[in-house]
Amino acid sequence: MPDGSAPERWLSNIRVSSFTVMILGLLVLGVIVLAPSLKLLIQQRTQIAGLEKSVAAQKHNVSSLKGQVARWNDPAYIEAQARNRLLFVLPGEYSYLVLPQPGLDVGTSTAPISKHILTTKIDWVQALTSSVLRAGLSTQTKSQLESPGTVPAPTSTRAASTGSGSTK
């Protein structure tokens, strides 16, 4: 049995030639030369990606602002904003501003009406048709069909509603 272990024998059988040393040297030199350039390339790519995102956000912002400018070119929008923000009114109109009493809690914390949406269990189509049929086929008079809580519709004429004279 030869002396030395298996790794020692394997290392002793490796022959290093000058060509192998020269290729390894060129490989190390290439990595040293190209590494800063690759790092710079990666940094520039990330910077470009960030700038492209910024440009997309600015384009979205510009389109939003163009929409606002288009709204402000509409006279109806300007009038609505003057009424809401500045409390302006047209000549002949009256504006009332309701102020709460001092020390009165206006109830800023209102509880929600319902946590779940409630659905009716009535078939509204059937209820509507049965109501129409019941009203059409009934033998009761109009006064018997009206519920006691309903207020009859006003039967005023046009001359009575406009007044006796016009104001201009």
DOFIPA-982067 format. One record per atom (N, C-alpha, C): residue number from 1; x, y, z. Coordinates in steps of 0.02 Angstrom, whole numbers. Each point is the difference from the previous one (the first is absolute). Example, Ala and Ser with C-alpha at 12.3 -4.5 7.8 and 13.67 -1.06 7.14 Angstrom:
BEGIN
1;660;-284;390
1;-45;59;0
1;45;60;0
2;-18;53;-36
2;42;59;3
2;-39;55;37
***
This chain:
BEGIN
1;42;-58;0
1;-42;58;0
1;44;62;0
2;-15;48;-45
2;42;60;-2
2;-14;45;59
3;50;39;18
3;-12;44;57
3;-37;62;-22
4;-38;26;47
4;-42;59;-14
4;-72;-21;-10
5;-43;45;13
5;-72;-14;-7
5;-22;16;-70
6;-64;-12;-14
6;-28;8;-67
6;3;74;-23
7;-19;49;41
7;5;70;-24
7;71;21;-16
8;47;-24;40
8;70;18;-12
8;23;-29;-66
9;-19;-61;-15
9;18;-31;-64
9;-32;37;-58
10;-63;20;9
10;-35;35;-53
10;33;67;-15
11;20;38;54
11;33;63;-9
11;70;-9;-32
12;34;-53;15
12;66;-10;-28
12;-3;-18;-74
13;-56;-27;-23
13;-8;-18;-71
13;-19;60;-44
14;-20;57;30
14;-19;59;-39
14;63;33;-26
15;0;11;-64
15;57;34;-32
15;-25;69;-21
16;29;52;23
16;-18;68;-17
16;48;24;-53
17;-29;17;-56
17;42;24;-55
17;-2;76;-1
18;44;29;-38
18;2;74;-5
18;-62;26;-37
19;-28;-39;-45
19;-61;20;-36
19;-59;5;49
20;-6;-47;46
20;-53;1;50
20;7;60;45
21;60;16;21
21;12;58;43
21;-17;64;-38
22;18;4;-63
22;-13;60;-40
22;-76;9;-9
23;-38;-53;-13
23;-73;4;-9
23;-32;21;66
24;20;-28;55
24;-27;19;65
24;15;74;15
25;59;22;-15
25;19;71;10
25;-43;46;-42
26;-12;-18;-64
26;-43;42;-43
26;-72;1;25
27;-23;-56;26
27;-68;-4;27
27;-8;45;61
28;48;-1;45
28;-2;43;60
28;6;73;-21
29;43;16;-47
29;7;69;-24
29;-65;25;-32
30;-33;-44;-39
30;-64;19;-32
30;-54;15;52
31;-3;-41;52
31;-49;12;53
31;15;67;35
32;62;13;14
32;19;62;34
32;-16;61;-44
33;11;-5;-64
33;-12;56;-45
33;-75;10;-12
34;-38;-53;-8
34;-71;6;-18
34;-46;10;60
35;19;-17;59
35;-43;6;59
35;-26;71;12
36;42;52;-1
36;-26;68;10
36;-49;22;-55
37;15;-22;-62
37;-45;18;-55
37;-68;-33;8
38;-2;-63;21
38;-62;-35;12
38;-40;32;57
39;37;19;53
39;-33;33;56
39;-31;66;-23
40;35;38;-40
40;-26;63;-26
40;-61;-12;-44
41;2;-52;-41
41;-55;-16;-44
41;-63;-17;41
42;9;-39;52
42;-58;-19;43
42;-28;61;35
43;43;44;25
43;-24;62;32
43;-38;44;-49
44;25;6;-60
44;-34;41;-50
44;-68;-30;-19
45;-5;-65;-6
45;-64;-33;-16
45;-51;12;55
46;20;-4;63
46;-47;12;55
46;-21;74;1
47;47;45;-14
47;-16;71;-3
47;-48;14;-57
48;10;-30;-57
48;-46;9;-57
48;-69;-26;16
49;-4;-58;33
49;-65;-28;18
49;-37;48;48
50;36;28;48
50;-30;48;47
50;-24;62;-35
51;39;25;-48
51;-20;60;-37
51;-60;-14;-45
52;-4;-61;-28
52;-58;-17;-41
52;-63;-2;42
53;4;-26;61
53;-57;0;45
53;-21;72;18
54;50;42;11
54;-14;70;15
54;-34;35;-58
55;23;-13;-61
55;-31;29;-60
55;-72;-23;-6
56;-13;-64;12
56;-69;-26;-5
56;-44;33;52
57;25;10;61
57;-39;33;52
57;-14;73;-19
58;50;33;-28
58;-10;70;-21
58;-50;5;-57
59;1;-48;-46
59;-49;1;-55
59;-71;-10;27
60;-7;-44;49
60;-65;-9;31
60;-23;63;36
61;46;33;34
61;-15;63;34
61;-20;54;-50
62;35;4;-56
62;-16;50;-51
62;-69;-13;-29
63;-17;-64;-14
63;-67;-14;-27
63;-54;17;51
64;13;-11;64
64;-48;18;52
64;-9;76;2
65;55;36;-5
65;-5;73;2
65;-34;28;-62
66;10;-33;-58
66;-35;22;-61
66;-75;-10;8
67;-20;-54;33
67;-71;-11;13
67;-29;54;46
68;39;21;50
68;-23;54;44
68;-6;65;-38
69;47;13;-44
69;-3;62;-40
69;-61;-1;-45
70;-14;-58;-30
70;-59;-6;-43
70;-64;12;40
71;-3;-24;62
71;-59;13;42
71;-7;74;15
72;56;34;14
72;-4;71;17
72;-17;42;-61
73;4;-27;-60
73;-21;37;-60
73;-76;-4;-10
74;-34;-41;38
74;-73;-7;-4
74;-33;51;46
75;-43;45;-26
75;-31;51;42
75;-45;-30;54
76;-32;-56;-13
76;-43;-31;51
76;41;-24;59
77;60;-27;-13
77;43;-23;54
77;25;59;41
78;16;55;-33
78;23;60;36
78;-56;26;44
79;-61;1;-26
79;-57;23;40
79;-11;-46;60
80;4;-65;-10
80;-10;-46;55
80;54;8;54
81;62;10;-22
81;54;10;49
81;-9;66;38
82;-22;52;-34
82;-11;64;33
82;-57;-6;51
83;-51;-38;-17
83;-55;-10;47
83;22;-41;61
84;37;-53;-12
84;20;-45;55
84;56;28;43
85;52;25;-32
85;59;21;38
85;-7;70;28
86;-26;46;-41
86;-2;70;19
86;-68;24;23
87;-50;-45;-3
87;-69;15;21
87;-31;57;-40
88;18;3;-64
88;-30;51;-44
88;-70;-21;-21
89;-42;50;-12
89;-68;-12;-26
89;-12;47;-58
90;-48;-18;-42
90;-18;43;-55
90;-46;55;25
91;-5;56;-37
91;-44;53;21
91;-72;-25;6
92;-33;18;54
92;-68;-21;12
92;-5;-64;42
93;55;-34;12
93;-1;-60;41
93;20;18;71
94;-22;-40;48
94;18;10;69
94;39;-60;24
95;53;13;36
95;42;-53;26
95;-6;-1;76
96;-12;-59;27
96;-5;-8;72
96;57;-44;24
97;34;23;51
97;54;-37;29
97;-20;-18;71
98;-8;-64;14
98;-21;-23;65
98;61;-13;43
99;4;35;56
99;56;-8;46
99;-25;-36;62
100;37;-48;26
100;-22;-35;60
100;6;46;61
101;-41;-14;50
101;3;39;61
101;65;-13;36
102;28;51;33
102;63;-11;35
102;-9;-51;56
103;46;-46;6
103;-2;-50;52
103;-43;-60;-17
104;-31;0;-58
104;-43;-55;-21
104;41;-50;-39
105;-3;-63;20
105;36;-52;-35
105;-39;-19;-62
106;32;7;-58
106;-34;-12;-63
106;-2;-74;-18
107;29;-41;38
107;-2;-72;-14
107;46;-20;-57
108;64;13;8
108;46;-15;-54
108;13;-75;-5
109;-13;-37;54
109;11;-72;-3
109;-67;-35;-7
110;-20;-12;-61
110;-63;-33;-11
110;12;-74;-10
111;-43;-40;28
111;6;-72;-6
111;-26;-21;-68
112;28;-51;-29
112;-25;-23;-64
112;-71;-28;8
113;-39;7;-52
113;-69;-23;2
113;-2;-76;4
114;40;-32;-40
114;0;-73;-1
114;68;-24;-22
115;21;-55;28
115;64;-29;-20
115;-8;-45;-61
116;-61;-23;-12
116;-14;-44;-56
116;-54;30;-43
117;5;-11;-63
117;-52;23;-46
117;-61;-45;8
118;-56;32;10
118;-61;-39;10
118;-36;-7;-66
119;-24;-60;-14
119;-39;-11;-61
119;-71;-17;19
120;-45;24;-39
120;-70;-15;13
120;-17;-69;-25
121;-48;-30;33
121;-20;-67;-19
121;-65;2;-39
122;-16;58;-28
122;-61;9;-39
122;17;0;-74
123;-40;-36;-38
123;9;1;-72
123;-35;63;-25
124;38;51;-17
124;-29;65;-15
124;-41;0;-64
125;16;-44;-47
125;-38;-3;-62
125;-70;-26;15
126;-3;-53;40
126;-65;-28;19
126;-39;50;42
127;33;35;46
127;-35;49;42
127;-27;57;-43
128;37;22;-49
128;-23;54;-43
128;-60;-21;-42
129;6;-58;-31
129;-57;-22;-42
129;-62;-14;41
130;9;-29;60
130;-59;-13;41
130;-31;65;25
131;41;51;13
131;-26;65;21
131;-39;33;-56
132;26;-3;-60
132;-35;30;-57
132;-66;-37;-13
133;4;-67;1
133;-61;-39;-12
133;-52;11;55
134;23;3;64
134;-46;12;55
134;-33;69;-6
135;39;51;-20
135;-28;67;-7
135;-47;3;-60
136;16;-35;-54
136;-42;3;-60
136;-64;-40;6
137;3;-55;37
137;-58;-43;4
137;-42;11;63
138;18;48;41
138;-35;13;62
138;-66;36;-12
139;-48;-12;43
139;-65;34;-4
139;-4;57;49
140;54;13;38
140;0;54;49
140;10;67;-35
141;-23;54;33
141;8;67;-27
141;71;25;13
142;17;58;-29
142;66;28;8
142;14;19;73
143;-49;28;33
143;10;21;70
143;9;-61;45
144;-30;-57;-17
144;9;-60;41
144;68;-32;-12
145;27;9;-61
145;64;-30;-16
145;59;39;29
146;-6;66;9
146;55;40;26
146;10;-14;73
147;62;-4;20
147;15;-11;71
147;-9;66;37
148;-15;-3;65
148;-13;62;37
148;60;46;5
149;61;-25;-9
149;60;41;6
149;19;37;-64
150;-32;-15;-56
150;19;32;-62
150;-30;69;-5
151;37;46;-29
151;-23;68;-11
151;-22;5;-73
152;-61;24;-12
152;-22;5;-70
152;42;51;-38
153;9;-12;-65
153;39;44;-43
153;-36;66;-7
154;37;57;-1
154;-32;66;-7
154;-33;6;-68
155;-58;30;-1
155;-37;9;-63
155;-3;74;-17
156;58;33;-1
156;2;71;-15
156;6;9;-75
157;-25;57;-24
157;5;16;-71
157;64;38;-13
158;16;8;-62
158;63;34;-17
158;-3;73;17
159;-57;32;-9
159;-6;71;15
159;9;13;74
160;-25;-46;41
160;7;10;72
160;71;-9;23
161;39;-44;-33
161;68;-13;23
161;49;54;-24
162;-16;35;-55
162;48;50;-25
162;-11;67;33
163;-57;14;28
163;-12;65;32
163;-35;46;-47
164;-15;59;24
164;-39;47;-40
164;42;40;-48
165;60;11;14
165;42;41;-45
165;69;-29;-6
166;36;22;-50
166;69;-24;-10
166;48;54;22
167;57;-21;23
167;51;48;22
167;59;-5;-46
168;14;53;-36
168;58;2;-43
168;33;66;5
***
